[in-house]
Amino acid sequence: MNEFDYIVIGAGSAGCVLANRLSEDPAHSVLLLEAGKDDRSLFIRMPTALSIPMNSARFSWGYWGQPEPGLDGRRMDCARGKVLGGSSAINGMVYVRGHAADFDQWVGAGATGWSYADCLPYFKRAERWMGGEDTYRGGEGPVDTCNGNNMRNPLYEAFVAAGEEAGYGKTEDYNGYRQEGFGPMHMTVRRGERCSTDLAYLEPARKRSNLTVVTEAEVDTLILSDQRVTGVRYHRRGQACVANASREVILSAGSIGSPTILQRSGIGPVAILAEAGVEVQHELPGVGENLQDHLEVYFQYRCEAPITVNGHLSWWAKLRIGVQWVLTKTGLGATNHFESCGFIRSRSGIASPDIQYHFLPAAIRYDGRAAFSGHGFQVHVGPNKPESRGTVRISGPNAQDEPRILFNYLATERDRADWRSCLRLTREILQQPALDAYRAEEIQPAVDLSDDEAVDTWVRDNVETAYHPSCSCKMGAADDAWPWSIPSAVFAASKDSALSIRRSSR
């Protein structure tokens, strides 16, 4: 069977939702294509094991960026999910909706209907918050959110108290009325298990006879007929396949996959397509442009008290944690360990917080290795509104050709200045009396933060990606953007549909 009403490309954070919602109507036949495999692995389902799937070739595309001019030529990894659930199956599970002002800014750019007030009902519909439904949180949705182990480690509360002592206040719910301040952090975990979009949306829909899920299906190109997308070419286990859509093809392959599929299909900037040897089907200059990402660093300290996760990194301790989790879905295995956080403004005169904190009662890297011997804690921090913009571009006409990813980190003076403020404010917070009983030697940054050049050098050498690439298929009213009314690139396949890839259809 290769004829469907709808074809959804990518079973990730968006694709699983779309497959579920479209297949609710038994009259619609839906094909969901995913390049990866299923997510039944214990390492995906166990929240504390998040560093394993993120660094696994089985579950991640393993992308690497180009040498970054602003980072002295460093190349950054760009882990993206290649599995049912997409990046929601390999990410850190942190649940942050964003500030209301961010959504309202989209409206100012022409994305009518995407204000915070417009989006809030859908946030609530998606969520099952541990505290139950209220004005801002959902209580009956498919995606479970909670606070992990409810900040049992005293370091979490000490970090929140330090933020209050520094003058930033406390927020009981940063996804609710007030984002700004310090308080508990939320994660997408259901009864001790990662709640990916596969678990939340796709698993309940898999029993429907009108939904076909094909894994290990890597999309080559979209099929165009008279400037309309009518189907998809993909390969699976060495075999070339074709699927046709009578209604729509929905491209939800993420910030790297979506623009590269479009470009391979001849949709994008003319010069980029020509360089890659791809015939132009539809000129759309914005495809692959406007790429953005958040950077972060770790402030790390030795801890005076033997209460950190670093005391549980031996093989036998990990085994004990794993056995408890398998049997009961509780304990240190049931949390991502980011259980307290903070959002602050770097300076007066800005409308909303632009610095974000994740606190961790451990000194550890994203690959799961201890940062140093002994007990320690760290806070992940970085400016969350960078100006710098990058690109995603194909290097050739085939799906196997590695994409060229350039984030263009720290390209503007404001971005560099924001980092200086960020580090200075962070050290001030971490020196507050609330942490005196725990804070010992500062491991990093351990540089003179009053010296701009020293700060800039340390940042260039030590920043890491926060794994938030976005915006490469721009939404809005500009000439380089997709029609504002849709969250993904959606292409009509039938003549009676209102939406096509024709620019004149806006």
VMD Tcl script that draws the C-alpha trace (Angstrom):
set ca {
  {0.00 0.00 0.00}
  {1.49 3.35 -1.00}
  {-1.55 5.65 -1.21}
  {-2.62 7.62 1.86}
  {-4.66 10.69 2.71}
  {-1.87 12.13 4.85}
  {1.87 11.47 5.03}
  {3.73 12.72 8.10}
  {7.52 12.86 7.77}
  {9.30 12.44 11.09}
  {7.89 10.76 14.22}
  {9.33 13.31 16.62}
  {7.99 15.92 19.00}
  {5.53 17.19 16.36}
  {5.07 14.16 14.12}
  {3.74 11.81 16.80}
  {1.16 14.41 17.80}
  {0.06 14.94 14.21}
  {-0.19 11.22 13.52}
  {-2.38 10.78 16.58}
  {-4.69 13.69 15.84}
  {-5.09 12.99 12.11}
  {-5.83 9.30 12.66}
  {-8.57 10.07 15.20}
  {-10.92 10.24 12.21}
  {-11.25 6.65 10.91}
  {-12.01 8.04 7.46}
  {-8.41 9.29 7.14}
  {-5.53 7.00 6.24}
  {-2.23 8.22 7.71}
  {1.36 7.18 7.01}
  {4.03 8.14 9.55}
  {7.63 7.82 8.34}
  {10.54 7.70 10.81}
  {14.22 7.25 9.96}
  {15.00 5.68 13.34}
  {13.73 2.66 15.20}
  {11.44 2.26 18.22}
  {12.25 3.67 21.66}
  {11.77 0.60 23.83}
  {15.28 0.87 25.24}
  {15.55 1.02 29.02}
  {18.08 3.84 28.60}
  {15.47 6.00 26.86}
  {12.71 5.24 29.33}
  {14.86 5.78 32.47}
  {15.13 9.56 33.08}
  {18.51 9.47 34.83}
  {20.08 7.67 31.85}
  {19.51 10.64 29.52}
  {23.19 10.97 28.57}
  {23.20 7.50 26.98}
  {20.63 7.92 24.17}
  {21.82 11.48 23.55}
  {25.28 10.13 22.76}
  {24.20 6.92 21.01}
  {24.40 6.45 17.23}
  {21.38 4.16 17.53}
  {19.12 6.96 18.75}
  {20.72 10.19 17.49}
  {21.67 11.51 14.05}
  {25.03 12.49 15.51}
  {25.28 15.74 13.56}
  {28.32 18.00 13.94}
  {28.44 21.65 13.10}
  {31.00 23.41 10.96}
  {33.98 25.18 12.61}
  {32.51 28.16 14.43}
  {34.33 31.48 13.79}
  {33.10 32.92 17.09}
  {34.43 29.91 19.02}
  {37.96 29.92 17.56}
  {37.02 27.19 15.09}
  {35.50 24.74 17.57}
  {32.91 22.30 16.16}
  {29.82 21.62 18.25}
  {27.82 18.44 18.30}
  {24.14 18.68 17.40}
  {22.34 15.66 18.81}
  {18.91 15.17 17.21}
  {16.61 12.24 17.84}
  {16.58 9.41 15.31}
  {13.94 7.25 16.98}
  {10.22 7.19 17.59}
  {9.59 10.26 19.70}
  {12.45 12.11 18.01}
  {14.38 14.47 20.25}
  {11.71 14.10 22.95}
  {13.11 10.57 23.37}
  {16.73 11.67 23.91}
  {16.50 15.15 25.45}
  {16.86 16.28 29.06}
  {13.06 16.22 29.59}
  {13.05 19.79 30.97}
  {9.60 21.33 30.47}
  {9.79 25.07 29.73}
  {7.01 26.62 27.66}
  {8.68 29.99 27.24}
  {7.74 33.47 28.39}
  {4.42 34.94 27.27}
  {6.30 37.87 25.72}
  {8.11 35.48 23.37}
  {4.83 34.37 21.80}
  {3.51 37.89 21.58}
  {6.71 38.86 19.78}
  {5.87 36.28 17.10}
  {2.57 38.06 16.53}
  {4.49 41.29 16.08}
  {6.44 39.56 13.30}
  {3.24 38.66 11.48}
  {2.39 35.27 12.98}
  {-1.21 36.16 13.77}
  {-2.88 33.61 16.04}
  {0.32 32.60 17.86}
  {0.07 34.89 20.91}
  {0.45 33.38 24.36}
  {-3.29 33.69 24.91}
  {-3.87 31.80 21.65}
  {-1.40 29.02 22.56}
  {-2.28 28.57 26.24}
  {-5.36 26.39 25.62}
  {-3.22 23.98 23.61}
  {-0.52 23.88 26.29}
  {-3.21 22.94 28.78}
  {-4.77 20.39 26.46}
  {-1.40 18.65 26.02}
  {-0.45 18.48 29.69}
  {-1.20 16.36 32.75}
  {0.44 18.44 35.50}
  {1.15 16.72 38.81}
  {-0.62 19.54 40.67}
  {-3.81 19.25 38.66}
  {-5.46 21.73 36.31}
  {-5.49 25.42 37.05}
  {-5.54 28.66 35.05}
  {-2.22 27.87 33.38}
  {-1.69 24.12 33.73}
  {-3.49 21.16 32.21}
  {-4.73 18.21 34.24}
  {-6.00 15.65 31.73}
  {-3.59 15.79 28.78}
  {-1.34 13.02 27.43}
  {2.03 14.55 28.42}
  {2.79 14.10 32.12}
  {4.83 16.81 33.84}
  {6.19 16.75 37.40}
  {9.09 17.80 39.64}
  {10.85 14.43 39.69}
  {11.72 13.55 43.28}
  {10.31 16.86 44.58}
  {13.67 18.41 45.53}
  {14.51 15.94 48.30}
  {18.19 16.85 48.04}
  {18.69 20.00 50.18}
  {20.95 21.55 47.53}
  {17.90 22.30 45.37}
  {16.27 24.47 48.02}
  {19.61 26.09 48.83}
  {19.97 27.20 45.22}
  {16.45 28.66 45.22}
  {17.16 30.46 48.48}
  {20.41 31.88 47.03}
  {18.44 33.34 44.15}
  {16.03 34.96 46.59}
  {18.90 36.34 48.67}
  {20.40 37.86 45.51}
  {17.17 39.79 45.06}
  {15.42 37.90 42.26}
  {12.48 36.51 44.17}
  {10.79 33.14 44.04}
  {8.36 31.67 41.55}
  {6.12 28.80 42.51}
  {5.44 27.96 38.86}
  {7.63 29.36 36.04}
  {5.20 27.81 33.54}
  {2.34 29.65 35.20}
  {1.64 33.26 36.08}
  {5.24 34.27 36.84}
  {8.29 32.90 35.05}
  {10.85 35.24 36.62}
  {12.52 34.08 39.83}
  {13.82 30.84 41.36}
  {11.85 27.71 42.12}
  {11.15 24.07 41.27}
  {11.86 22.85 37.73}
  {9.49 20.61 35.79}
  {10.14 17.58 33.63}
  {8.22 15.39 31.19}
  {8.16 12.24 33.32}
  {5.21 9.90 33.91}
  {5.33 7.79 37.06}
  {9.13 7.67 36.95}
  {9.41 7.10 33.18}
  {10.29 9.48 30.35}
  {7.10 10.77 28.75}
  {8.17 11.21 25.12}
  {5.67 12.04 22.39}
  {5.86 8.39 21.36}
  {4.64 7.29 24.77}
  {2.13 10.13 25.10}
  {0.66 10.30 21.59}
  {1.80 7.52 19.30}
  {1.42 4.45 21.49}
  {-2.31 5.09 22.11}
  {-2.85 5.49 18.35}
  {-0.87 2.48 17.14}
  {-3.88 0.16 17.44}
  {-5.83 2.17 14.84}
  {-6.10 0.37 11.52}
  {-5.94 3.64 9.57}
  {-2.46 4.55 10.93}
  {0.63 3.01 9.34}
  {3.97 3.58 11.08}
  {7.11 2.79 9.10}
  {10.45 2.96 10.90}
  {13.95 2.93 9.35}
  {12.48 5.04 6.54}
  {14.84 7.86 5.55}
  {13.22 10.40 3.25}
  {15.11 11.27 0.09}
  {12.90 13.88 -1.57}
  {9.37 15.19 -1.81}
  {7.52 14.45 -5.05}
  {6.25 17.58 -6.79}
  {3.67 17.84 -9.51}
  {2.84 21.25 -10.93}
  {4.45 22.87 -7.87}
  {2.40 20.78 -5.48}
  {3.82 18.10 -3.23}
  {1.98 14.86 -3.96}
  {4.18 12.27 -2.28}
  {7.48 11.17 -0.82}
  {10.47 9.15 -1.99}
  {12.27 7.31 0.78}
  {14.51 4.33 1.25}
  {14.21 1.56 3.81}
  {16.80 -1.15 4.37}
  {18.34 -0.51 0.98}
  {15.05 -0.50 -0.93}
  {13.71 2.57 -2.72}
  {10.07 3.32 -1.83}
  {7.39 5.79 -2.89}
  {4.29 6.90 -1.01}
  {1.59 9.19 -2.40}
  {-0.78 11.53 -0.55}
  {-4.26 12.48 -1.73}
  {-4.58 15.31 0.83}
  {-1.36 16.55 2.44}
  {2.29 15.81 3.05}
  {3.36 17.18 6.42}
  {7.06 17.80 6.98}
  {7.96 17.60 10.68}
  {11.55 16.39 10.57}
  {13.01 19.00 12.90}
  {15.27 22.01 12.56}
  {17.94 20.05 10.66}
  {15.89 17.42 8.83}
  {13.09 19.63 7.50}
  {15.24 22.22 5.67}
  {17.56 19.57 4.24}
  {14.65 17.52 2.87}
  {13.21 20.68 1.31}
  {16.53 21.63 -0.24}
  {17.11 18.12 -1.64}
  {13.65 18.42 -3.19}
  {14.58 21.64 -4.98}
  {12.87 24.00 -2.52}
  {15.13 26.67 -1.06}
  {17.77 29.28 -1.91}
  {18.77 29.03 -5.57}
  {22.52 29.39 -4.97}
  {22.56 26.66 -2.32}
  {20.61 24.25 -4.51}
  {22.87 24.91 -7.49}
  {26.01 24.33 -5.43}
  {24.63 20.98 -4.26}
  {23.64 19.91 -7.77}
  {19.88 20.07 -7.16}
  {17.44 21.36 -9.78}
  {15.35 24.26 -8.49}
  {11.65 23.46 -8.20}
  {10.59 26.40 -6.06}
  {12.75 29.30 -4.92}
  {12.30 30.01 -1.22}
  {15.31 31.87 0.20}
  {14.47 31.34 3.87}
  {14.77 27.54 3.89}
  {17.73 26.67 6.12}
  {18.36 30.27 7.15}
  {17.73 31.92 10.55}
  {19.13 28.94 12.51}
  {19.34 29.65 16.25}
  {20.57 27.81 19.33}
  {21.18 28.44 23.02}
  {24.65 28.06 24.48}
  {25.40 27.25 28.11}
  {28.27 26.78 30.53}
  {28.57 24.99 33.87}
  {29.48 26.78 37.06}
  {30.99 23.96 39.12}
  {31.88 23.81 42.81}
  {33.17 21.18 45.16}
  {30.58 20.35 47.79}
  {31.38 20.29 51.52}
  {28.65 17.74 52.24}
  {28.64 14.18 50.82}
  {25.09 14.50 49.46}
  {25.56 14.85 45.71}
  {24.88 12.49 42.82}
  {28.66 12.14 42.39}
  {28.49 9.66 45.26}
  {26.33 7.35 43.11}
  {28.47 6.96 39.98}
  {30.26 3.68 40.77}
  {29.11 0.62 38.85}
  {27.49 -0.97 41.90}
  {25.69 2.26 42.82}
  {24.36 2.58 39.29}
  {23.25 -1.05 39.43}
  {21.35 -0.41 42.66}
  {19.67 2.66 41.15}
  {18.78 0.69 38.03}
  {17.30 -2.24 39.93}
  {15.17 0.07 42.08}
  {13.94 1.88 39.00}
  {13.12 -1.32 37.07}
  {11.18 -2.71 40.02}
  {9.45 0.40 41.32}
  {10.09 3.34 38.88}
  {11.29 5.37 41.88}
  {14.55 6.68 43.31}
  {17.43 8.47 41.59}
  {16.61 6.68 38.34}
  {13.21 8.40 38.12}
  {14.46 11.99 37.68}
  {16.61 13.99 35.29}
  {18.08 15.66 38.43}
  {17.25 19.18 37.17}
  {14.74 19.85 39.95}
  {15.31 23.56 40.62}
  {15.89 26.48 38.30}
  {15.86 30.22 37.81}
  {14.96 32.89 35.24}
  {16.36 36.41 35.60}
  {16.86 39.59 33.59}
  {20.46 40.52 32.86}
  {19.80 44.24 33.04}
  {17.08 46.80 33.59}
  {14.93 47.95 30.72}
  {14.18 44.56 29.15}
  {10.69 43.12 29.19}
  {11.31 39.51 30.21}
  {14.01 37.20 31.60}
  {16.95 36.52 29.28}
  {19.08 34.24 31.49}
  {18.03 30.70 32.42}
  {19.42 28.38 35.13}
  {19.22 24.61 35.60}
  {20.62 23.43 38.93}
  {22.16 19.96 39.29}
  {23.28 18.40 42.62}
  {26.24 16.85 40.83}
  {29.34 17.90 38.92}
  {28.98 15.88 35.74}
  {29.17 16.24 31.96}
  {26.46 15.50 29.38}
  {28.28 12.28 28.49}
  {27.66 11.03 32.04}
  {31.26 11.29 33.28}
  {32.13 12.95 36.57}
  {33.77 16.35 36.13}
  {36.22 15.64 38.97}
  {36.65 13.20 41.85}
  {34.67 13.81 45.01}
  {31.37 15.56 45.62}
  {30.29 18.64 43.67}
  {27.38 20.58 42.25}
  {26.83 22.73 39.19}
  {24.43 25.13 37.58}
  {23.87 25.22 33.83}
  {23.43 28.80 32.68}
  {23.32 30.86 29.53}
  {21.59 33.81 27.84}
  {18.43 32.54 26.18}
  {17.83 35.31 23.63}
  {20.88 35.31 21.33}
  {21.05 37.60 18.30}
  {23.39 35.39 16.24}
  {21.86 33.49 13.32}
  {23.20 30.55 11.34}
  {22.34 28.23 8.47}
  {21.54 24.63 7.56}
  {22.56 23.66 4.03}
  {22.82 20.44 2.10}
  {26.24 19.43 0.82}
  {24.91 17.21 -1.96}
  {21.72 15.81 -3.53}
  {21.52 12.58 -1.51}
  {20.11 11.85 1.93}
  {23.46 10.34 2.94}
  {25.30 13.64 2.30}
  {26.07 15.28 5.64}
  {24.34 18.66 6.13}
  {26.48 21.74 6.67}
  {25.38 23.26 9.98}
  {26.76 26.63 11.04}
  {25.22 28.28 14.10}
  {27.44 31.35 13.89}
  {27.63 31.49 17.69}
  {28.69 34.75 19.42}
  {28.70 36.66 16.14}
  {27.43 39.91 17.67}
  {28.86 42.18 20.33}
  {25.58 42.08 22.23}
  {25.78 38.29 22.50}
  {29.31 38.54 23.88}
  {28.30 41.30 26.30}
  {25.34 39.21 27.48}
  {27.72 36.40 28.39}
  {29.86 38.74 30.49}
  {26.79 39.87 32.43}
  {25.56 36.31 32.72}
  {28.75 35.01 34.34}
  {29.08 37.94 36.74}
  {25.49 37.68 37.92}
  {25.76 33.92 38.30}
  {28.82 34.06 40.54}
  {27.07 36.66 42.67}
  {24.09 34.34 43.12}
  {26.25 31.34 43.96}
  {28.14 33.31 46.61}
  {24.99 33.98 48.64}
  {24.81 32.76 52.29}
  {22.23 30.05 51.48}
  {24.98 27.99 49.84}
  {27.70 28.66 52.44}
  {27.22 25.29 54.13}
  {27.77 23.42 50.85}
  {29.99 25.58 48.64}
  {33.72 24.81 48.58}
  {36.29 25.48 45.84}
  {35.06 26.90 42.53}
  {36.24 24.54 39.81}
  {35.03 26.60 36.90}
  {35.03 29.23 35.55}
  {37.61 30.19 38.24}
  {38.71 33.26 36.25}
  {38.69 36.99 36.96}
  {35.21 37.97 35.83}
  {36.02 41.68 35.97}
  {38.39 41.16 33.00}
  {36.30 41.24 29.79}
  {39.03 39.61 27.70}
  {39.47 36.78 30.20}
  {35.73 36.19 30.28}
  {35.42 36.19 26.48}
  {38.30 33.72 26.16}
  {36.87 31.37 28.79}
  {33.44 31.46 27.19}
  {34.82 30.69 23.71}
  {36.74 27.74 25.15}
  {34.02 26.31 27.36}
  {30.52 27.00 26.05}
  {28.49 24.01 24.97}
  {25.27 23.72 23.05}
  {22.07 23.49 25.08}
  {20.66 21.33 22.22}
  {17.96 23.80 21.19}
  {18.42 24.31 17.42}
  {15.39 25.98 15.91}
  {13.91 28.48 13.44}
  {15.41 27.12 10.17}
  {11.92 26.99 8.57}
  {10.86 30.47 9.55}
  {7.25 31.24 10.39}
  {5.63 34.63 9.76}
  {4.70 37.13 7.08}
  {8.16 37.88 5.60}
  {9.10 36.78 2.09}
  {11.50 34.14 3.48}
  {8.89 32.60 5.82}
  {6.28 29.87 5.54}
  {2.60 30.77 5.86}
  {1.96 31.75 9.46}
  {-1.10 29.56 9.92}
  {0.75 26.24 10.27}
  {3.33 24.96 12.79}
  {5.17 22.75 10.29}
  {5.79 22.97 6.56}
  {2.50 21.56 5.26}
  {2.03 21.03 1.54}
  {-1.30 20.48 -0.13}
  {-1.60 17.60 -2.54}
  {-5.09 18.19 -3.86}
  {-6.33 21.06 -6.02}
  {-9.29 21.80 -3.77}
  {-7.07 22.48 -0.77}
  {-6.42 26.08 0.28}
  {-2.70 25.68 0.91}
  {0.09 24.90 -1.50}
  {3.75 25.76 -1.80}
  {2.93 28.50 -4.25}
  {3.99 31.81 -2.79}
  {0.90 33.42 -4.26}
  {-1.31 31.29 -2.00}
  {-0.39 33.26 1.13}
}
mol new
graphics top color blue
foreach p $ca { graphics top sphere $p radius 0.5 }
foreach p [lrange $ca 0 end-1] q [lrange $ca 1 end] { graphics top cylinder $p $q radius 0.2 }
display resetview
